[in-house]
Structures are given as C-alpha cells and as structure tokens.
Amino acid sequence: MDSMLSWGLDVVRKVQAALGPGFETPMKIVTFLGSEYFALAALPLIYWCVDRRKGTRIGIVVLLSAFINLWCKLLLGQPRPYDLDPSVGRARETTFGLPSGHAQTSITFWGLMLTVLPRALGIVLVVVLPLLVGLSRLYLGVHFPTDLLGGWLLGGAMLGLFFGLRGRIEPALAKLDLRAKLLLVAAVSFLMNLLMPGDTSLSGVFLGSSAGFVFVNHDLRFDAGGTFRRRALRYLLGIAATAALYLGPKLLIGDAFSAQAQLIRFLRYGIVGIWVAYGAPWCFVKLKLVELEKEGAAARPAAEA
C-alpha cells in the first residue's frame, strides 16, 4: 500500500473512532451540502427565483467544475479508503476518489454564492461548509485527506478563474450573435464528449442548459423577483416537472436500448437542461408567474453563453 494512502487510511480510522458510530446520520446530511445533487437542486432556485444572471453564471461554472472533477478522477484512478479496508466504508460511491467531488463542489458552489448572499454570511459559509463536508467525507470512509485537498485546490482554481476572468469573458460573449453563442456551446459539449465518452450526462446537461440560457437571454429575459408566493410556485412546479423529465424516460425505457445507452443518457440530460434553462421560464411567463424584464434592464449585458 502506498505510504500516503496508508497515512490517509489511519486518519480516516482516527476520525471515525473520535466521533463514534452515532454521527453517521448527521454526517450524511452534512455531506449532502457538498454534493452535486444539492447544487443541482439549488441552482434552479437561484435561476428561477433569485437572480437569472447570477443563476446562469453559477450554473455554468458548477457544471464545468463537475466535469473537470470527474475527468480528473478517471485520469488518476485512485481507490477510496473502503477499497483498501472495507470496515471503514460507511457509504459507497461509484467513481474513483481523487479529487473529492464533494470538496470541490462545496468550494465552487459556496464560493460562487458570495455573489448572491450577504457578504458576511457568504464568507462564513464558504469557510465552514467545505471544512464540515470534508470532515463528513473522512468519517464516511469515502475519501482520503489528499482527495479533499485536491478537491479544494481545484475548486479554488475554478473560483479564481471565474472572478479573475469574468470581466473579460462576459463582454466578449455579449458581442457574439445568437448563432455564434450556440456554436460555442455545441463545441464545448463536443469536447466534453471527446474527453469523456464513457459518461455523457454532464455534456448533455451542459448543452441543454447552456443553449437554454442563450435563448432566454435572446428573447425571454425574465425577472426572477416577485412575491414569495409566486417564487414558491415557480420553484415547486419547475422542480416537479424536472423530476418527471429526469425519471420518466428512465422508468419507461429502462435498459431496452442498452447499445445506445450513452446517446439516450446524453439526450435525457440535455432535455432536462434545456427545460430548466428555457422551458420552465417559458411556462412561467405563460402562467403569469413571472414578468419579463423591462427594456432598460434587458439591455444590460449578461453572461449567458
């Protein structure tokens, strides 16, 4: 066993021994706050009900971050602690361990939330939550300390690129016409498929959601504000339809077309992405649950790619 992995396994055992078995449920709750599932549930809330532009930016960066994380896992192929010692495994994952996706997502998502939350609260959350999520991953026996460090570093790099280059990238994207933006989105999605042909979910949802962002910015600039009731209705209706679109084809088709599994997965996630980004806002407008932005606000440049 590699000496670094052996040291990391000892750390996992010590964390589990120090906290005891009673912390399993709380730690599973904490670990959810750094998961992609939490981010994907929270992103529509921001996009539909808080701020469309900020939701767009956060959504694109989180999706790119998730892709980079999974691609790095496949390249490095590092085992998880329970692969070396099954007794420490209090949870199971389907991917390799390095870098930690939860650590990276917690840094990326909560760091981007600094643009949404009050500054003091945002700073506390971006410091405390990644540390707690990291502790939960050690306790559950699914990551070594080096996995967490790798995830935090990648997440920090994503934040640095976002805040450092946003002022240059957004004006450049705003100058592109509709066709050029769609071609750019398709090119990035194609590159994702080329780099990671074995998992087409992220490339699919990126293509669908980013294309939806482009179309919304072109002809459906909605105002994510409004009363609490209207915002709540938007989120509940939108999430219910999202769940139906996500689960419905999977339940109906199952493994009937296993030879085309990756293509079907790409299309299914693409449909979910374009629904969240464009389909749901279009329905909200028709149902009078959201207003279109006034002409002056709509004229402001946005980051939708």
Secondary structure per residue as TSV (DSSP state, phi and psi in degrees):
chain	resnum	aa	ss	phi	psi
A	1	M	-	360.0	135.0
A	2	D	-	-57.2	139.0
A	3	S	H	-61.5	-35.9
A	4	M	H	-67.9	-40.7
A	5	L	H	-67.9	-37.1
A	6	S	H	-63.2	-42.6
A	7	W	H	-62.8	-43.6
A	8	G	H	-63.0	-37.6
A	9	L	H	-65.2	-37.2
A	10	D	H	-63.7	-39.0
A	11	V	H	-63.2	-43.3
A	12	V	H	-59.9	-45.8
A	13	R	H	-62.0	-40.7
A	14	K	H	-67.3	-40.0
A	15	V	H	-63.7	-44.2
A	16	Q	H	-64.7	-40.0
A	17	A	H	-68.2	-38.1
A	18	A	H	-68.1	-39.5
A	19	L	H	-87.9	-27.9
A	20	G	-	80.7	173.0
A	21	P	G	-72.6	-17.2
A	22	G	G	-71.7	-9.6
A	23	F	G	-93.6	4.4
A	24	E	H	-61.9	-48.1
A	25	T	H	-65.5	-48.7
A	26	P	H	-57.7	-38.4
A	27	M	H	-69.4	-32.4
A	28	K	H	-69.4	-31.5
A	29	I	H	-69.8	-44.4
A	30	V	H	-62.8	-42.3
A	31	T	H	-64.5	-27.1
A	32	F	H	-63.8	-30.2
A	33	L	T	-68.6	-12.9
A	34	G	T	-110.8	8.4
A	35	S	S	-87.5	159.2
A	36	E	H	-65.1	-32.2
A	37	Y	H	-62.8	-41.4
A	38	F	H	-64.6	-45.1
A	39	A	H	-61.5	-41.9
A	40	L	H	-70.7	-24.2
A	41	A	H	-79.6	-33.8
A	42	A	H	-79.7	-31.5
A	43	L	H	-60.8	-45.5
A	44	P	H	-60.6	-34.2
A	45	L	H	-60.3	-45.0
A	46	I	H	-66.4	-45.9
A	47	Y	H	-68.3	-44.8
A	48	W	H	-81.7	-31.8
A	49	C	H	-123.7	-6.2
A	50	V	T	-120.7	-65.2
A	51	D	-	-155.2	115.6
A	52	R	H	-61.0	-46.5
A	53	R	H	-65.0	-46.0
A	54	K	H	-65.3	-38.4
A	55	G	H	-61.9	-38.1
A	56	T	H	-62.9	-49.9
A	57	R	H	-60.0	-49.0
A	58	I	H	-62.3	-42.6
A	59	G	H	-60.2	-46.2
A	60	I	H	-64.5	-44.7
A	61	V	H	-66.6	-41.3
A	62	V	H	-63.9	-41.1
A	63	L	H	-65.0	-44.0
A	64	L	H	-64.4	-38.9
A	65	S	H	-62.8	-42.9
A	66	A	H	-63.6	-39.6
A	67	F	H	-64.4	-47.3
A	68	I	H	-60.0	-40.1
A	69	N	H	-61.6	-48.9
A	70	L	H	-66.2	-37.6
A	71	W	H	-63.8	-42.6
A	72	C	H	-64.4	-39.4
A	73	K	H	-57.9	-45.1
A	74	L	H	-66.9	-36.3
A	75	L	H	-67.8	-42.5
A	76	L	H	-85.5	-35.0
A	77	G	-	57.6	37.5
A	78	Q	-	-83.2	137.3
A	79	P	-	-69.1	169.6
A	80	R	-	-101.2	162.7
A	81	P	H	-53.2	-41.6
A	82	Y	H	-70.5	-14.4
A	83	D	H	-70.6	-29.8
A	84	L	H	-91.9	-32.5
A	85	D	-	-142.0	95.7
A	86	P	G	-56.6	-21.9
A	87	S	G	-69.1	-20.1
A	88	V	G	-89.1	-7.1
A	89	G	-	-78.5	102.1
A	90	R	S	-102.0	3.3
A	91	A	S	-156.8	166.8
A	92	R	-	-132.7	147.3
A	93	E	-	-129.1	163.6
A	94	T	S	-103.8	-0.1
A	95	T	S	-119.1	176.5
A	96	F	-	-72.5	175.8
A	97	G	-	-96.2	-34.2
A	98	L	S	-106.6	126.3
A	99	P	S	-85.1	160.3
A	100	S	-	-68.1	121.3
A	101	G	H	-67.1	-37.6
A	102	H	H	-66.0	-42.2
A	103	A	H	-63.8	-43.9
A	104	Q	H	-66.8	-44.5
A	105	T	H	-64.9	-39.4
A	106	S	H	-63.8	-39.5
A	107	I	H	-69.3	-47.1
A	108	T	H	-64.7	-53.3
A	109	F	H	-64.3	-52.0
A	110	W	H	-71.7	-25.4
A	111	G	H	-68.0	-40.8
A	112	L	H	-68.1	-26.6
A	113	M	G	-68.9	-8.6
A	114	L	G	-61.7	-23.6
A	115	T	G	-81.6	-8.4
A	116	V	T	-113.5	-46.5
A	117	L	S	-82.0	160.8
A	118	P	-	-55.7	142.7
A	119	R	H	-56.3	-47.7
A	120	A	H	-62.6	-45.6
A	121	L	H	-63.9	-41.8
A	122	G	H	-61.6	-41.7
A	123	I	H	-64.7	-42.5
A	124	V	H	-60.8	-45.9
A	125	L	H	-67.0	-39.4
A	126	V	H	-71.6	-18.1
A	127	V	H	-92.5	-48.7
A	128	V	H	-75.2	-47.0
A	129	L	H	-63.3	-45.4
A	130	P	H	-59.8	-35.1
A	131	L	H	-67.2	-43.7
A	132	L	H	-66.5	-40.6
A	133	V	H	-62.4	-42.3
A	134	G	H	-61.1	-43.6
A	135	L	H	-60.2	-40.5
A	136	S	H	-65.3	-35.0
A	137	R	H	-69.8	-35.2
A	138	L	H	-67.2	-46.8
A	139	Y	H	-60.5	-39.8
A	140	L	T	-77.3	-6.3
A	141	G	T	74.0	25.2
A	142	V	S	-105.7	-6.7
A	143	H	-	-145.4	147.8
A	144	F	-	-85.6	160.8
A	145	P	H	-56.7	-36.4
A	146	T	H	-66.1	-30.4
A	147	D	H	-62.7	-43.4
A	148	L	H	-64.5	-44.4
A	149	L	H	-60.2	-44.0
A	150	G	H	-61.1	-42.1
A	151	G	H	-65.2	-43.9
A	152	W	H	-63.1	-40.0
A	153	L	H	-65.7	-42.9
A	154	L	H	-65.8	-41.8
A	155	G	H	-62.7	-41.5
A	156	G	H	-63.7	-37.6
A	157	A	H	-65.0	-40.1
A	158	M	H	-62.0	-42.6
A	159	L	H	-64.6	-41.8
A	160	G	H	-61.0	-42.5
A	161	L	H	-65.3	-40.8
A	162	F	H	-63.3	-54.3
A	163	F	H	-71.7	-29.4
A	164	G	H	-78.9	-34.8
A	165	L	H	-105.9	-6.8
A	166	R	H	-56.1	-40.9
A	167	G	H	-66.0	-20.5
A	168	R	H	-96.9	-39.7
A	169	I	H	-72.3	-44.2
A	170	E	H	-61.9	-45.7
A	171	P	H	-62.7	-35.6
A	172	A	H	-66.1	-41.8
A	173	L	H	-66.6	-35.8
A	174	A	H	-64.0	-24.1
A	175	K	T	-80.4	-16.4
A	176	L	S	-76.4	146.8
A	177	D	-	-82.8	177.1
A	178	L	H	-58.0	-47.0
A	179	R	H	-62.3	-43.0
A	180	A	H	-63.8	-40.4
A	181	K	H	-64.0	-43.3
A	182	L	H	-65.4	-38.2
A	183	L	H	-64.3	-38.6
A	184	L	H	-64.6	-44.3
A	185	V	H	-60.8	-45.7
A	186	A	H	-63.3	-38.2
A	187	A	H	-65.1	-42.0
A	188	V	H	-65.2	-42.7
A	189	S	H	-62.9	-41.4
A	190	F	H	-61.6	-42.7
A	191	L	H	-62.3	-40.0
A	192	M	H	-59.1	-45.6
A	193	N	H	-64.7	-36.2
A	194	L	H	-66.7	-41.3
A	195	L	H	-76.0	-30.8
A	196	M	-	-139.3	71.5
A	197	P	T	-68.8	-17.0
A	198	G	T	-80.4	-11.5
A	199	D	-	-141.7	105.9
A	200	T	-	-100.4	7.4
A	201	S	H	-67.2	-46.8
A	202	L	H	-69.1	-38.5
A	203	S	H	-65.7	-36.8
A	204	G	H	-66.5	-48.8
A	205	V	H	-68.9	-30.9
A	206	F	H	-66.0	-45.9
A	207	L	H	-60.8	-48.9
A	208	G	H	-64.9	-47.8
A	209	S	H	-70.8	-42.3
A	210	S	H	-66.5	-40.3
A	211	A	H	-62.4	-39.8
A	212	G	H	-62.2	-41.7
A	213	F	H	-59.8	-40.6
A	214	V	H	-62.4	-46.9
A	215	F	H	-66.5	-38.8
A	216	V	H	-62.0	-44.8
A	217	N	H	-65.9	-23.7
A	218	H	H	-82.2	-43.8
A	219	D	H	-144.2	9.7
A	220	L	-	-143.2	50.2
A	221	R	-	-73.1	99.6
A	222	F	E	-97.6	156.3
A	223	D	E	-96.5	117.1
A	224	A	-	-78.0	4.6
A	225	G	-	-81.6	-156.7
A	226	G	S	115.9	-177.5
A	227	T	-	-70.2	162.1
A	228	F	H	-59.8	-40.1
A	229	R	H	-61.2	-45.1
A	230	R	H	-67.1	-39.5
A	231	R	H	-65.1	-43.9
A	232	A	H	-62.2	-43.1
A	233	L	H	-62.6	-41.5
A	234	R	H	-59.1	-47.3
A	235	Y	H	-67.3	-46.0
A	236	L	H	-64.3	-45.6
A	237	L	H	-66.1	-42.8
A	238	G	H	-65.2	-42.5
A	239	I	H	-70.1	-37.3
A	240	A	H	-61.4	-44.4
A	241	A	H	-67.4	-36.2
A	242	T	H	-62.2	-44.8
A	243	A	H	-62.4	-39.3
A	244	A	H	-65.3	-42.4
A	245	L	H	-68.1	-33.7
A	246	Y	H	-74.4	-46.3
A	247	L	H	-87.3	-32.4
A	248	G	H	-55.5	-57.4
A	249	P	H	-59.8	-35.9
A	250	K	H	-64.6	-40.6
A	251	L	H	-73.0	-36.5
A	252	L	H	-75.8	-42.0
A	253	I	H	-88.1	-42.5
A	254	G	T	60.7	-130.3
A	255	D	T	-104.5	24.5
A	256	A	T	-64.5	-29.7
A	257	F	T	-122.5	58.2
A	258	S	G	-61.6	-30.6
A	259	A	G	-66.3	-27.9
A	260	Q	G	-108.0	28.3
A	261	A	H	-58.3	-44.4
A	262	Q	H	-68.3	-37.1
A	263	L	H	-65.7	-44.4
A	264	I	H	-63.5	-40.1
A	265	R	H	-63.2	-41.8
A	266	F	H	-60.5	-47.0
A	267	L	H	-66.5	-41.4
A	268	R	H	-63.4	-45.6
A	269	Y	H	-71.2	-31.9
A	270	G	H	-64.1	-40.8
A	271	I	H	-63.7	-43.1
A	272	V	H	-61.0	-42.3
A	273	G	H	-63.1	-45.9
A	274	I	H	-72.7	-27.0
A	275	W	I	-64.5	-48.9
A	276	V	I	-61.8	-44.1
A	277	A	I	-78.6	-37.5
A	278	Y	I	-124.7	-45.5
A	279	G	I	-60.6	-47.9
A	280	A	H	-63.5	-48.7
A	281	P	H	-58.8	-37.2
A	282	W	H	-61.3	-43.5
A	283	C	H	-65.2	-39.2
A	284	F	H	-61.2	-39.4
A	285	V	H	-64.0	-45.7
A	286	K	H	-64.7	-34.7
A	287	L	T	-84.9	0.5
A	288	K	T	60.2	36.6
A	289	L	S	-96.7	-5.8
A	290	V	S	-149.3	150.5
A	291	E	E	-106.0	150.9
A	292	L	E	-77.0	149.3
A	293	E	-	-65.2	150.7
A	294	K	-	-68.7	158.5
A	295	E	H	-57.2	-39.9
A	296	G	H	-63.7	-41.6
A	297	A	H	-70.4	-35.7
A	298	A	H	-67.9	-23.2
A	299	A	T	-77.7	-12.8
A	300	R	S	-67.9	139.9
A	301	P	-	-65.5	142.7
A	302	A	-	-126.6	172.2
A	303	A	-	-97.5	3.9
A	304	E	-	-60.5	124.7
A	305	A	-	-96.7	360.0
